[in-house]
Amino acid sequence: MTLQQLRYVVEVSRNGSISRAAQNLFVTQPSLSKAISDLETEMGITIFQRTNRGVTLTEEGTRFLSYARQVTEQVGILEQTYKYGTPARRVFAVSSQHYAFVVNAFVELVKEYGREKYEFTLRESRTYDIIEDVRLGRSELGVLYLSHYNRDVIQRLIRNADLEFHSIFVAQPHVFVSRDNPLSERESVTLADLKPYPRLSFEQGINNAFYFSEEIYSTEESPKSINVTDRATLFNLLIGLNGYTISSGVLSVDLNGDSIVSIPLSCDEEMEIGYIVESGRPMGELAKSYVEHLNRYIWENKG
């Protein structure tokens, strides 16, 4: 096993294609294929499943990739520090459900490392894809919530992906509405109060089971329902159509202004918001720093 072979595995996984990886690595496709096949033979595992549409990681390959990333990242830091005498480019990625506080913490992380070379990625994504991003190593951590309704299903998926959930805080569900909405002056609202208004939810794609919904009470019938894919669109529709969405209650005036208000929802549910990481793998320096920013922002801004 060589360092070059490990770098090949990481690049093929990133591209999902041996031919595209070969182009990026400036090697021929046959030589790249042979190098990976030799590595699989030596390790006694199958890392990639080959199909006409490209390659995908096997279960064994997913675990192998995790170790390969750790090795190549550490070698990269050593080379930048000692071989080239320049600061290493910092790499960090997080996947999350659509929460403003995730963005605020990300902003603070970028500011903290803004004077160094870096490549940061923030993915506001679907619930199932967040778990997959962390499982496959596309993101070092993912942010999502558990409730009484979805807990068993989501935790089973997390365990099966060899990940672990770390709680940040437990929130009473709140309703986000426009400041002009007739409900905006209420001290609290019920599900019955919300019936006349459009319900805004984040679309979950092919994994559209109720358990993957970002909003609690997704099984409740709503005569007016709109699905969107990004947070900016949801907030624009919330204001323009006097709609509502159910979330954690933590708003960001810095990012969203003061045109949206948060009202407690009278209910028996709760939202335990936390982050998922790979089991048994220590978090990197950037991930630890990000979680610190996340905790700090939430505790300074939650009601």
N, C-alpha and C positions, 0 to 999 in steps of 0.2 A: 504494500500500500504506500502510495506516495502523496505528497502534498498536492501535486498537480492533479492527481486523480480526484482528490477531495474537492478541489476547486472546480473541476469538471462537473461533478455531481451537483454542486451548488448552482452552477450556471444553467445546467440542463433543467433543474427543478424550477428555477426562476423563469425560464422561457417556455417550459412545457413542450419543448421541441429540440431534438438533437441537431437538426439542420440550422435553426436560428442560433443555438448556443455555439455551434461550430463557427458561424460567421462572426459572432461577438468575440470569440476566443482566437480568431485568426488561425484556425486549424482545419484540416479537412474533415468532413463528416465521417468517413470510414475510420480515420485514426481516433476520433473522439468516441465512436461507438465501440471500437476495440478496447480502448482504455477503460471504459466503464464495464464492459463485459469481463475483462481481466480482473477488475476489482471485485465484481460480483462473484466470480469463480474463486478468488482468493479468500473472500469473506464467507463464502458459502451461503449467500443470500441473493434474492432478486430485489434490486433497488427500484427499477422502473418496469412498469408494464407497458410494452410497446403496442401501439395500435396504428391504424392508418391515419388517424387524426393527430398523432403525436405520442407523447409519453405521459404517464401519470405515476405517482409514487405508490408503491405497495405499502402495506402496513409496516413491514420490516424496513422499507426504504424511508418511511417517515421518521422512524426513530434514528436510523443511521444518519439522515440529513441533519437532525438536531445536533449530533456530535460533530459532524463535518463542519457545520457553521461555526461552532465554538472554536474548533481548531483553526480554521481559516481566518476568523476574525482576530484571534489572538496573534497569529503569525503576522497579519496585516499591521497590527499595532506595533509589534516588535520591529518590523521592517521600516515603518515610517519613523519610528523613534531612533533606531540605531543605524540602519542602513542608509536612510535618506536624510536623517537629521531634521525632519519636519513633523509638525503635529499630525497625528492620525486623524483622518476624517471620521467624525462621530456618526454612527448609523443607529437609528431607532425608529420603530414603527409601532403604532397603536391602532387597534380597531375598536369601534364603539357604536353603541346605539346612539340615537340623536340627542345628546345632552350638551347644553351650552357650557356647563362647568368643565366638560372634557376639553372643549376648545380653549377655555380660559387657562386651564392648567398647561395645555400644550403651548400657548403663547408665552407663559412664564418660563417654560423649559427652553424654548428657543431663545428668549432674551438672555437666559443664564449662560447659554453656550454660543451666543451670537457672534463672539469674536473668534471662534474657532471654525475650522472646516467641519461641515456637517451635512448629512443627508437624512432628514426627518420625514416621516410619512404619517398622516392622520387619515384614517379611513372611517367615515361615518357609514355604517353598513347594516345589513340585515342580520338578525339574531343568529341564524344558522351559519352564515358566512363568517361571523365574528369567531365562532368556535373553530371553524375550519382554518381561518387565518392563523390562529395561535397554534393549532395542531400541526399545521404544515410549516410553521416557522416564518410565515410572511409578516407576522406581527409578534412582538415579544409579549405583549399583554393585550387583553380585551376587556372592555367595560360593558356590563349588562346588569339586569336586575332579576331577582327571584321574587315570587309571590306565593301565596298559599296555593294558587291555581296551577302555576307552571313549575313549581319547585321540583317535584319528583321527575318530570320529564327532562327538564334542562340539566339538573344535576346528574342524571343518568348519562346524558350525552357528554357532559363534561368529564365524567369518570371514564367513559368508554374511549374518549380521546386522550386519556392519560394526562388530564389537566386538573387543576385544583382551583377552587373559588375562595377568594379572600374578601370578606365583607368590609365595606367602608362606612356605610351608615344605613339606617332604616328610616324610611320616609313615610309619612302619612300622604296618601295620594292627594294631589291638587289638580284643579282644573285651570288651564290657561285660556283666557278669553281677552278680547280687545277691551281697552278701557271704555269704549263706547257701548259695549254690550250691556243690556239691561241687568245682567247678573253681576256686573263688576263691583257693585256696592254691597253685595251680600257678604255676610261674615262666613257663610258656608253654603254649599249647594248639595242637592241630592241628584241621583240619577234621573228621577222624575222631572226635576227642574230642567234638565238638559235636553229632554225629548224634542222640544220645538226647534232646536238648533242643529246645524250640520256637524256631524262628528268627523274629525280629521284624524287619520291614522297613517302610519308608515307602512307602505306596501312591502310584503315579505317574499315576493316572487314565487317560485315553485314550491318553496317550503312555507306555505301560507296557512299552516295549522294554527289554531287559536293559541296553542302553547308558545308559539314564536312571536306573538304580537308584542309590540313595545308598550301597548296601552292595556292596563287592567280592564276587566269587564268587557273584553272584546266579544264575548259571546252574547252580551245583551243586545237585543234587537234595537236598531236605530233606523227610523224612517228616512233619514238623510245621512248618507255616508260617503265620504270622499277619501280615497287613498292617494298618497303622494310618496315621492322617493327622497326628497331632501328637506332639510329643516327650514331653509329660507322660504321655499314655496309654501310649506305648511303655515308659517307665521304670516305670510302675505294673504293667504286664503282665510286664515283665522281673523284677520283684521277686515278684509274686504267683504267676507260673507257672514260676519258675526258668528263664526263657528267656534268650536272648542276642541281641545285635546286634553287627555289626562296624562299627567307626568309626575315628576318627583316634587315639584314646587320650588326648585332652585332655579331662579331666573338670573340672567346676566344683563344688567342695564347697560354695561359697556358695549356689549355686542348687539343687543336687541332694542335698546332705547327704553322708553317708559310707556310705550303704547300698548303693552301687554301686561296684564295683572294675573296674579296667582291666587286662587281661592281654594280653601280646604274642601275636599269632597267628603261628605258624611257617609262613611262606609266601614265595613269590618276588615277590609283588606289592608295590606301594607306592602311597600316596595323595599326590598333589601338590595341596595345597589353596591356592587363590588367589582373586582377585577379577576380575570382568570389568567393563569400562567401555566407553563409546563411543570408537571409534577417532578420534584426532585432536582430541578435545575435552578441554581441560584440566580436571582435577578441581576442584570448588569447595572452599572453605575447610573446610566441614564434612566433606566426603568425605575430604579429606586427614587431618583430625584423627581421623576414625573409623579409617582404615587404621593410623594411628600407635597408637591404642589397641588395635587388633586385633593388631598385631605385638608390642606390649609384653606383652599378656596371654598370648599363645601362648608367647613365649620365656620367660616367667616360670613357666609351668605345665606345659609339655610335658615328658615324661619324658626 
